[in-house]
Amino acid sequence: MKLLSKKIEWYCNNEERKWKRIYHSLEIGVISISAWSLIFVVLVYGNGENLQYPILFFIAGIAISSGALIPVIHNSVSLNRWQTQAITIGLGCAVGLSTICSLLLLELQLANT
C-alpha cells in the first residue's frame, strides 16, 4: 500500500523535467497534425453530404485546441503530471475516435454513390 501512495504522490507533483515537457509537447503536436491531416483527407475524398461538416468542425476544434496547448505544456511548470497525462490521452482518444467516425462516413458515402 505504501508503493501506491508514493505513486499517487508522484503523479500529483509538478513536472519539472524539461525533456519530459518537450516530449509531451511533441506528442500533442503529433495529435494536432493528425487531426489536420484527417480534415484534409475528409475534404478531399468526401462529397460534402450528411454529417461531414459537423464532424469536420469537431475535428477542427480538437486540432485547434491541441495546437494551442503545445506552448502551454512546453512552458508550464505548474501542471501536475496527471493533468498532462489526462490531456494527452484525452486528445489522442478524441482524434482516434474521430478517425474511425470519418472513415466510416467516407465508406458510407462511397457505398451510397
C-alpha positions in Angstrom: 0.0 0.0 0.0 2.9 2.3 0.6 4.0 1.9 -3.0 0.6 3.0 -4.3 0.5 6.1 -2.1 4.1 7.1 -3.3 3.0 6.7 -6.9 -0.1 8.8 -6.4 2.0 11.5 -4.7 4.5 11.4 -7.6 1.7 12.0 -10.2 0.4 14.9 -8.1 3.7 16.7 -8.2 4.6 19.2 -10.9 6.5 18.2 -13.9 9.9 19.9 -13.6 11.9 17.8 -16.2 12.4 19.8 -19.3 12.8 16.8 -21.6 9.5 15.3 -20.4 7.7 18.6 -21.1 9.2 18.6 -24.6 8.2 15.0 -25.1 4.6 15.8 -24.2 4.6 18.8 -26.4 5.7 16.7 -29.3 3.0 14.2 -28.5 0.3 16.8 -28.6 1.9 18.3 -31.8 1.6 14.9 -33.5 -2.1 14.7 -32.3 -2.7 18.2 -33.8 -1.0 17.2 -37.1 -3.0 14.0 -37.3 -6.2 15.9 -36.8 -5.4 18.4 -39.5 -4.4 15.6 -41.9 -7.7 13.9 -41.1 -9.6 17.1 -42.0 -7.7 17.3 -45.3 -8.4 13.6 -46.2 -12.1 14.0 -45.4 -12.3 17.2 -47.5 -10.6 15.6 -50.4 -12.4 12.3 -50.5 -15.8 13.3 -49.1 -18.7 14.5 -51.1 -19.9 17.1 -48.6 -23.2 15.4 -47.7 -24.9 14.4 -44.5 -22.7 14.7 -41.4 -19.4 15.6 -43.0 -19.2 19.2 -41.9 -20.3 18.7 -38.3 -17.6 16.0 -38.0 -15.0 18.3 -39.6 -15.9 21.1 -37.2 -15.5 18.8 -34.3 -12.1 17.6 -35.6 -11.0 21.2 -36.2 -11.9 22.1 -32.6 -9.6 19.2 -31.5 -6.9 20.3 -33.8 -7.0 23.9 -32.8 -7.2 23.2 -29.1 -4.3 20.7 -29.2 -2.2 23.1 -31.2 -2.9 25.8 -28.6 -1.9 23.5 -25.8 1.6 22.8 -27.2 3.2 26.0 -25.8 1.2 25.8 -22.6 2.6 22.3 -21.8 6.1 23.2 -23.0 6.4 26.3 -20.8 4.4 25.3 -17.8 5.9 24.1 -14.6 2.6 24.3 -12.7 0.8 21.4 -14.4 0.7 18.2 -12.5 1.9 15.0 -14.1 -1.6 13.5 -14.0 -3.0 16.6 -15.8 -0.6 16.3 -18.6 -1.3 12.6 -19.0 -5.1 13.3 -19.0 -4.7 16.0 -21.7 -2.6 13.8 -23.9 -4.7 10.7 -23.5 -8.0 12.6 -23.9 -6.9 14.4 -27.1 -5.4 11.2 -28.5 -8.5 9.2 -27.9 -10.7 12.0 -29.4 -8.6 12.1 -32.6 -8.7 8.3 -32.8 -12.5 8.1 -32.4 -12.8 10.9 -34.9 -10.7 9.0 -37.4 -12.9 5.9 -37.0 -16.0 8.1 -37.4 -14.6 9.8 -40.5 -13.5 6.6 -42.2 -17.0 5.1 -41.6 -18.5 8.3 -43.0 -16.3 8.1 -46.1 -17.2 4.4 -46.5 -20.9 5.2 -46.3 -20.5 8.0 -48.8 -18.6 5.7 -51.2 -21.2 2.9 -50.8 -24.1 5.4 -51.4 -22.7 6.7 -54.8 
